Amino acid sequence: MSLRPDQDAVVNQTRDDSQEGNWVVVVNSPSHEKTQLAYDVLSETSDSVTSSY
C-alpha cells in the first residue's frame, strides 16, 4: 500500500480487485520503457490495467 496521492487510483483498484478474488499483478520497473512494455503485455490478456506513471 502507498500513501502517495498520485497512486490512489492504483491502490484503490488493487484493493477492490483483490477483495473480489481477482488476480492482481504489480510491476515496479526501472524505466518508463519497461513500464510501457509491461503495460502492453498485460493489456493483451487483462480485463483492466491501471498505472500511476
C-alpha positions as CSV (number, residue, x, y, z in Angstrom):
1,M,0.0,0.0,0.0
2,S,1.1,3.5,-0.6
3,L,0.3,6.9,0.9
4,R,1.3,8.8,-2.3
5,P,-1.7,10.7,-3.7
6,D,-0.6,10.1,-7.3
7,Q,-1.0,6.3,-6.7
8,D,-4.5,6.4,-5.1
9,A,-6.2,5.1,-8.3
10,V,-3.8,2.1,-8.4
11,V,-4.2,1.4,-4.7
12,N,-7.9,1.6,-4.8
13,Q,-8.2,-0.6,-7.9
14,T,-5.8,-3.2,-6.4
15,R,-7.8,-3.3,-3.2
16,D,-11.1,-3.6,-4.9
17,D,-9.9,-6.3,-7.3
18,S,-8.2,-8.4,-4.6
19,Q,-11.2,-8.2,-2.4
20,E,-13.3,-9.6,-5.3
21,G,-11.0,-12.5,-5.6
22,N,-9.3,-11.3,-8.8
23,W,-5.6,-11.7,-9.5
24,V,-3.5,-8.5,-9.2
25,V,-0.1,-8.1,-10.8
26,V,2.1,-5.2,-9.5
27,V,5.0,-4.1,-11.7
28,N,7.7,-1.8,-10.4
29,S,10.1,-1.3,-13.3
30,P,13.4,0.7,-13.6
31,S,12.3,2.8,-16.6
32,H,9.3,4.2,-18.5
33,E,10.1,2.0,-21.4
34,K,9.9,-1.2,-19.4
35,T,6.8,0.0,-17.7
36,Q,5.2,0.5,-21.1
37,L,6.3,-2.9,-22.2
38,A,4.7,-4.5,-19.1
39,Y,1.5,-2.4,-19.8
40,D,1.4,-3.6,-23.4
41,V,1.9,-7.3,-22.5
42,L,-0.7,-7.2,-19.7
43,S,-3.2,-5.3,-21.8
44,E,-3.4,-8.2,-24.2
45,T,-4.9,-10.6,-21.7
46,S,-6.2,-8.5,-18.8
47,D,-9.7,-7.1,-18.1
48,S,-8.1,-3.9,-16.9
49,V,-4.6,-2.4,-16.5
50,T,-4.1,0.6,-14.1
51,S,-1.0,2.7,-14.0
52,S,0.4,5.5,-11.9
53,Y,3.1,6.8,-14.2
